[in-house]
Amino acid sequence: MKTDVALKACADYEPARVKEAVASLISLMGGLDKFVTRGDAVLVKPNMLAPAPPERAVTTHPAVVRAVAELVLDAGGKPFIADSPAIPGFAITAKQTGLGEVAKALGIPIFDLKDSTEFKAGEKRIFRMLELSRHALDADRIINLPKFKTHAQMYLTAGVKNTFGCVVGSRKAQWHFKAGTDRIFFARMLVEVYHAVDPDLTILDSIVAMEGDGPGTGGTPRQIGLLAAAADAVALDRTMLDIAGGDPDNFFTLCAAADVGVGETDPSRIRVLGDGAERFRQRNFHFPKTGKIMVGPKVLQRFIINHLTAKPVEDRSKCTLCNKCVEICPTEIIAAKDGRLAFNYDKCIRCFCCVEVCPEGAMKPVTPLLLKIVS
């Protein structure tokens, strides 16, 4: 039996048009009563990465979040909007992204996922114990609302990666530190978080997506004009990879999902409903050029990291020394000195958290010359 992924064209974020497209997607997936019953507490989980306006394509557009929340209300559910941004200051993020206004207009709660609790993932998992938000685990239903973006560390961020927001903000940096430069290890953790959270439905916002040096303000908005939905976010991510024209071997969460047997990663076993994928196929979509992490003897690992992996570098013409990169860095290798940033690249784990949180888009992953030659 094939796994369903539904696609629907949507040219812009005009609220009525978005709601019609979302309703059509849900209908293709079997109707909202398949996912929400009257009285259910429903976590509407957008991407609230950073306090950026909707037009920057950093976060899930408020029109998509509003459409989903309204449909849940119409079905008798009790929606609440929540996420756990990496940058402290949830109220500012909610205001800048427009999601606070959505919650106010609909009279529904919006809050930071702060309360962390232990989740036993099972003996067969690498991460037998995960710390996740109690609010996410206690919700009757979860509707996952990712933004389709490039990601300097993970290649792309979509349905699976968005559930990382159910890890409480202060714990995110710890995971980056544990993962270090091993992207497959980090991707495996993301897949197991997704499997633990187990969203009932994922609706992806790629009306305006992001390419280039995402997922923060360093990326470039790109019009795709598409909303997509699936009960299986892995299958949705695989379909979106094909639409963007990406390399499956570089999409680390997809590789990890295939390794552990979570979700459907085989395109031949995915059935596309609604508008055909060919309609949205992208040409010259700009993916991040971070290079693959290589393994080998410890004596070679530092050389590999410094010369065969990208590293974060600030654009001094854009940097305002706001210190957000300094605060977020899990290994504390960034410091503000003499009016500019200083990096200890020998200890940099290439998690690119600094790229994610920079409000000016001043942090960029830069490809070393040797990696360019090898590539």
C-alpha positions in Angstrom: 0.0 0.0 0.0 1.4 3.4 -1.0 1.8 6.4 1.3 -0.2 9.5 0.3 1.2 13.0 -0.1 -1.2 15.7 -1.2 -0.1 18.8 -3.2 -2.1 21.9 -3.8 -1.2 25.1 -5.7 -1.5 28.4 -3.8 -0.2 31.5 -5.5 0.1 33.8 -2.5 -0.8 34.3 1.2 -4.2 35.9 0.7 -6.1 34.4 3.7 -9.2 33.1 1.9 -7.1 31.5 -0.8 -4.8 29.9 1.8 -7.7 28.5 3.8 -9.3 27.1 0.7 -6.1 25.4 -0.3 -5.5 24.0 3.2 -9.1 22.7 3.3 -8.6 21.0 -0.1 -5.4 19.3 1.1 -7.1 18.0 4.2 -10.0 16.7 2.1 -7.6 14.9 -0.1 -6.1 13.3 3.1 -9.5 12.0 4.2 -11.0 15.0 5.9 -10.2 16.7 9.2 -12.3 14.3 11.3 -9.7 11.7 10.4 -7.2 13.7 12.4 -9.2 15.8 15.0 -12.3 14.9 17.0 -14.5 17.3 19.0 -12.9 18.4 22.3 -9.3 17.4 21.2 -6.5 19.6 22.5 -4.5 20.2 19.2 -1.0 21.5 19.2 -0.5 23.6 16.0 3.3 23.5 15.7 4.7 26.1 13.3 8.3 26.9 12.6 9.1 29.8 14.9 12.9 29.9 14.4 13.5 33.5 15.0 11.8 36.9 15.3 11.6 37.7 11.5 8.8 39.1 9.5 6.8 36.6 7.4 8.1 37.9 4.1 11.6 36.7 5.0 10.4 33.1 4.7 12.2 32.2 8.0 9.0 31.0 9.7 5.7 29.4 8.8 3.5 32.1 7.4 0.7 33.3 9.8 -1.9 32.8 7.0 -1.2 29.1 7.0 -1.3 28.8 10.8 -4.5 30.8 10.9 -6.2 28.6 8.3 -5.3 25.4 10.1 -6.4 26.8 13.5 -9.7 28.0 12.1 -10.4 24.6 10.6 -9.6 22.9 13.9 -12.0 25.3 15.7 -14.7 24.6 13.1 -14.2 20.8 13.8 -14.8 21.4 17.5 -11.1 21.0 18.5 -9.2 23.2 20.9 -6.1 24.5 19.1 -3.1 26.1 20.7 0.0 27.5 18.9 3.3 26.6 20.5 7.0 26.1 19.6 10.4 26.5 21.3 12.6 28.9 19.4 16.3 28.7 19.9 16.5 32.4 20.6 15.2 33.5 24.0 12.3 36.0 23.8 9.2 34.0 22.7 6.9 37.0 22.9 9.1 39.0 20.5 9.2 36.1 18.1 5.4 35.7 18.2 5.0 39.4 17.5 7.5 39.7 14.7 6.3 36.6 12.9 2.6 37.6 13.1 1.6 34.5 15.0 0.8 36.4 18.1 -1.8 38.3 16.2 -3.3 35.1 14.8 -3.7 33.7 18.3 -5.2 37.0 19.6 -7.7 37.2 16.7 -8.9 33.6 17.2 -8.9 33.8 21.0 -6.5 30.7 21.3 -3.4 30.2 23.4 0.1 30.8 22.1 3.1 29.9 24.3 6.7 28.7 24.5 7.2 25.0 25.0 9.2 25.2 28.2 8.2 22.3 30.3 10.6 19.4 29.6 10.0 15.8 30.5 11.6 12.4 29.8 10.3 10.3 27.0 11.3 6.6 26.9 11.9 5.8 23.3 12.6 2.1 23.7 15.5 -0.3 23.8 15.8 -0.6 20.1 16.6 3.1 19.7 20.0 4.8 19.8 18.4 7.5 22.0 16.5 5.4 24.5 15.6 8.5 26.5 14.6 11.9 25.0 13.7 15.1 26.8 10.7 16.6 25.1 8.1 19.2 25.9 5.4 18.0 28.2 2.8 20.1 26.3 3.7 18.3 23.0 3.5 14.9 24.6 0.2 15.7 26.4 -1.6 17.1 23.3 -4.4 14.9 22.0 -3.4 15.7 18.4 -0.4 17.5 16.7 -0.6 19.3 13.4 3.0 20.0 12.2 3.3 23.1 10.2 6.9 23.4 8.8 8.4 25.9 6.4 10.3 24.4 3.4 13.8 25.8 3.7 17.5 25.0 3.1 19.5 24.2 6.1 23.3 24.8 6.4 23.8 21.7 8.6 21.0 19.3 7.5 20.7 20.4 3.8 16.9 20.9 4.0 14.5 21.4 6.8 10.9 20.4 6.4 8.4 18.1 8.2 10.8 15.9 10.2 13.2 18.7 11.3 10.3 20.9 12.4 9.5 18.5 15.3 12.8 19.5 16.9 10.9 22.5 18.2 9.3 20.0 20.7 12.7 19.9 22.3 12.8 22.7 24.9 15.0 25.6 23.7 17.7 25.2 26.3 18.2 21.6 25.3 18.7 22.3 21.6 22.3 23.6 22.1 23.1 20.5 24.2 22.1 18.3 21.3 24.1 20.3 18.9 27.1 19.9 21.1 26.6 16.1 21.5 26.2 15.7 17.8 29.3 17.8 17.0 30.2 17.6 13.3 28.5 14.2 12.8 25.5 15.2 10.8 24.2 11.6 10.5 24.2 11.3 14.3 22.3 14.5 14.6 19.9 13.5 11.9 19.3 10.2 13.6 18.3 12.1 16.8 15.9 14.3 14.7 14.2 11.3 13.2 13.8 9.7 16.6 12.4 13.0 18.0 9.9 13.0 15.1 9.0 9.3 15.8 8.4 10.1 19.5 6.3 13.2 18.8 4.4 11.4 16.0 2.4 14.3 14.5 -1.0 13.3 13.2 -0.7 15.5 10.2 2.0 17.6 8.5 1.1 20.6 6.3 4.1 22.2 4.8 4.3 25.9 3.8 6.2 26.3 0.5 4.2 29.0 -1.1 7.3 31.1 -0.5 10.1 28.7 0.5 13.8 29.5 1.2 16.9 28.6 -0.8 20.6 29.3 -0.3 22.1 29.8 3.2 19.1 28.9 5.2 17.4 28.4 7.6 17.7 31.9 9.0 17.8 35.3 7.5 20.9 34.5 5.5 18.7 32.4 3.1 16.8 33.8 0.1 13.0 33.6 -0.3 11.9 31.6 -3.3 8.4 31.5 -4.8 7.2 27.9 -5.3 3.4 28.4 -4.9 2.8 25.1 -3.1 1.2 23.7 0.0 1.7 20.0 0.8 0.3 17.6 3.3 0.8 14.1 4.6 0.3 11.9 7.7 3.9 10.7 7.1 6.3 13.7 7.2 9.1 11.5 5.9 7.2 10.8 2.7 6.4 14.5 2.4 10.0 15.5 2.8 11.0 12.9 0.1 8.5 14.4 -2.3 9.6 17.9 -1.6 13.2 16.9 -2.2 12.3 15.7 -5.7 10.4 18.9 -6.4 13.4 21.0 -5.4 15.7 18.7 -7.4 18.0 17.8 -4.5 20.3 14.9 -3.9 18.9 12.2 -1.5 22.3 11.4 -0.2 22.7 14.9 1.1 19.3 15.1 2.9 20.6 13.7 6.2 17.3 13.2 7.9 16.0 11.3 5.0 19.1 9.0 5.1 18.6 8.5 8.8 14.9 7.7 8.4 15.7 5.1 5.8 18.4 3.6 8.2 16.0 3.2 11.1 12.9 2.4 9.1 10.8 5.4 10.1 8.4 6.7 7.4 8.5 6.1 3.6 11.6 7.1 1.7 11.0 5.2 -1.5 9.4 7.5 -4.2 7.9 4.4 -5.9 5.9 3.7 -2.8 4.5 7.3 -2.5 1.3 8.3 -4.1 0.9 12.0 -5.0 -2.7 13.3 -4.7 -4.1 16.6 -5.9 -1.9 18.8 -8.2 0.9 16.8 -9.8 4.5 17.2 -8.7 5.7 18.1 -12.2 3.8 21.4 -11.9 6.0 22.5 -9.1 9.4 21.1 -10.2 12.1 23.7 -9.6 15.1 24.5 -11.8 18.4 25.7 -10.3 17.2 25.6 -6.7 20.1 26.8 -4.6 21.1 24.3 -2.0 23.7 25.0 0.8 27.2 23.9 0.0 28.3 22.7 3.4 30.1 19.5 2.2 29.8 16.1 3.8 31.4 15.3 7.1 34.2 12.7 6.6 35.4 10.1 9.1 38.9 8.8 9.7 41.7 8.7 12.3 41.6 11.4 14.9 44.9 12.8 13.7 43.1 13.7 10.4 39.8 14.8 11.8 40.8 18.4 12.5 42.3 18.7 9.1 39.1 17.3 7.6 36.9 19.7 9.6 39.0 22.8 8.8 39.6 22.1 5.1 36.7 19.9 3.9 33.7 21.3 5.7 32.1 24.7 5.6 32.5 27.1 8.5 30.5 30.1 9.7 32.0 33.5 8.9 30.5 36.9 9.6 29.9 39.6 7.0 31.3 42.6 8.9 29.3 45.0 6.7 26.0 43.5 8.1 27.0 42.5 11.6 25.7 44.7 14.3 27.4 42.8 17.2 24.0 42.0 18.7 25.7 38.9 20.4 22.9 36.5 19.5 25.5 34.2 17.9 27.7 34.4 21.0 24.7 33.5 23.2 23.5 30.6 21.1 26.9 28.9 20.4 26.9 25.5 22.3 30.7 25.3 22.4 31.2 29.0 23.2 33.7 29.5 20.4 32.5 33.0 19.3 33.4 36.2 21.1 33.0 39.9 20.3 36.4 41.5 20.4 37.6 45.0 19.2 34.4 45.7 17.3 34.1 42.4 15.4 33.6 38.7 16.0 36.4 36.2 16.8 36.0 32.5 16.1 37.9 29.5 17.5 37.4 27.2 14.5 39.5 24.4 16.1 36.6 23.9 18.5 33.7 24.8 16.2 31.4 21.9 15.7 29.8 23.3 12.5 26.3 23.2 13.9 25.5 26.6 12.3 23.3 27.7 15.1 24.9 31.1 14.6 23.7 31.2 11.0 20.2 30.2 12.1 19.8 33.0 14.7 21.5 35.9 13.1 18.8 38.6 12.6 20.8 40.5 10.0 21.8 37.5 7.8 25.4 38.4 8.5 26.5 34.9 9.3 27.2 32.7 6.3 28.5 29.1 5.9 31.7 29.6 3.8 33.1 26.7 1.8 36.9 26.2 2.2 39.1 26.3 -1.0 40.1 22.7 -0.7 36.5 21.5 -0.5 35.7 23.6 -3.6 38.5 21.9 -5.5 37.5 18.4 -4.3 33.9 19.1 -5.2 
